[in-house]
Amino acid sequence: MTTKLDPKFTSLLNDTAARLESLELQPRVTADAASALTETAGDLARQLRDFATKLAEAQEAKFAADVAAKEAVILAREQAIAEKAAAKAAEKARLQAEKEAAIAAREQAAAEKAAEKARLQAEKEAAIAAREQAAAEKAAEKARLQAEKEAAILAREQAAAEKAAEKARLQAEKEAAILAREQAVAEKAAEKARLQAEKEAAILAREQAAAEKAAEKARLQAEKEAAILAREQAVAEKAAEKARLQAEKEAAIAAREQAAVEKAAEKARLQAEKDAAIAAREQAAAEKAAEKARLQAEKEAAILARAQAAAEKAAEKARLQAEKIAARQAAAEAKAQADAEREAAKEAARELARRELEAVKAAAAAIKAKKDAEKEAARQAEEEVKARREAAAAAVRAEQEAKERARRAAALATIAAEKAAMEAEKQRTEGAAVAEMVS
């Protein structure tokens, strides 16, 4: 058969130690044995208290180790997610760079090919310029129209890039608003937890006041019963004194009657027999009164013993109530510490969100500056192509940053949920311990 390790067992150890320390041995054992047994009981009580203290410390260490292990698992999971996301982003950036390099190589080859073709065409046109001037003018007009067409295409592509950048900015603002709402929800939850803690503290204060009131009531009841016992004892002593005086009075009467008997022999003998009978009856009455006084004394002693037992029971109840209040205070302090840790984590999350928002604003400012630079370089086709590539890269970066922020928000939400689950499990364990202690 095994014993379940729970707070009730620890309370039993402390209660046994207290009972050993307050054990009364003197009425039931010899004085020599009582001294040795009292010392042994004190040693046992100290050993039990030391064992209970070490057991509680070991349980607290086990709980702290479990919490640390769970937090380490959460941290490792988050780190693995971050590493995976970083590797994915790096791979995506590498593929994008390779794609852009291939596009640039194709564009450069096309440009070189076009330049070579233009050179050959210019030489050919120079050779036949005299004969085909009209055709050259026609070709120039065609080239102008082609340039205008390419400029229109470039303008449309630039507008598309600006639209993508604006979309990325709106997405960033939307995510910032979502983050602000989540932060407001978190602050509301923290305020609700603070109000709940204050409510529980008020309940604890009311329970403590009720316990103190019950202890005061028990003390007054014990004092009242002690006063009643004192009055009854005084009445018994008065009755015993009255019986003693009556016995002395009767002894004086008997002495006077004995003197009268010595004066008249026959009358004295008869009177003596009569007085002897009277004395026998009075002696029986005195013995009966003494027996009645003894029974009254035993009854009063029993009442005193019951009053003492009631006082000890009230003191034990007050001690258990004080232990219960101390346990609730410890639980409230632990909960307050956990709330402070959660508030610190939320503050860190808010600081991270603020920094990310500043980074988004900086990125938006950089995009705006880049757009201004692109407008300044709109007259050069090569600069326009470069601006188009940069706009596309900015859109990709904005998308990556948005995904990264979403991933961070999801990771923070996961951590908060797991910590909330751990806190709920801890509160449930403490509530079960308090319920078992009360039962």
Residue pairs with C-beta under 8 A, 6 or more apart in sequence:
3 9
5 55
5 59
6 433
6 436
7 327
7 433
7 434
7 436
7 437
8 436
8 437
8 439
10 52
10 55
10 56
11 323
11 437
13 48
13 49
13 51
13 52
13 55
14 48
14 49
14 52
14 323
16 45
16 48
17 44
17 45
17 46
17 48
17 49
17 52
18 45
18 319
20 41
20 42
20 44
20 45
20 48
21 41
21 42
21 45
23 37
23 38
23 41
25 33
25 34
25 37
25 38
25 41
26 34
29 37
63 426
67 422
70 418
70 422
74 414
74 415
74 418
78 411
78 414
78 415
81 407
81 411
82 411
85 404
85 407
89 400
89 404
92 400
96 393
96 396
100 389
100 393
103 389
104 389
107 385
125 132
125 136
125 139
129 136
150 381
154 381
154 384
154 388
157 388
158 374
158 378
158 384
158 387
158 388
158 391
161 387
161 388
161 391
161 392
161 395
162 371
162 391
164 391
164 392
164 395
165 367
165 371
165 391
165 394
165 395
165 398
167 395
168 367
168 394
168 395
168 398
168 399
168 402
169 364
169 367
169 398
171 398
171 402
172 360
172 363
172 364
172 398
172 401
172 402
173 360
175 402
175 405
175 406
176 353
176 357
176 360
178 409
179 353
179 356
179 357
179 405
179 409
180 353
182 409
182 413
183 346
183 349
183 350
183 353
186 346
186 349
186 416
187 346
190 339
190 342
190 343
190 346
193 339
193 342
194 339
197 332
197 335
197 336
197 339
200 332
200 335
201 332
204 325
204 328
204 329
204 332
207 325
207 328
208 325
211 318
211 321
211 322
211 325
214 317
214 318
214 321
215 314
215 318
215 321
218 310
218 311
218 314
218 315
218 317
218 318
219 314
221 310
221 314
222 307
222 310
222 311
222 314
225 303
225 307
225 310
226 307
228 303
229 300
229 303
229 304
229 307
232 300
232 303
233 300
236 293
236 296
236 297
236 300
239 289
239 293
239 296
240 293
243 286
243 289
243 290
243 293
246 286
247 286
250 279
250 282
254 275
254 279
257 271
257 272
257 275
258 272
260 267
260 268
260 271
261 267
261 268
261 269
261 271
261 272
261 275
262 268
264 271
323 437
324 434
324 437
324 438
327 433
327 434
327 437
328 434
331 430
331 434
334 426
334 430
335 427
338 423
338 426
342 419
342 423
345 415
345 416
345 419
349 412
352 408
356 405
356 408
359 401
360 401
363 397
363 398
363 401
367 394
370 387
370 390
370 391
370 394
373 387
374 383
374 384
374 387
374 390
374 391
377 383
377 384
377 387
378 384
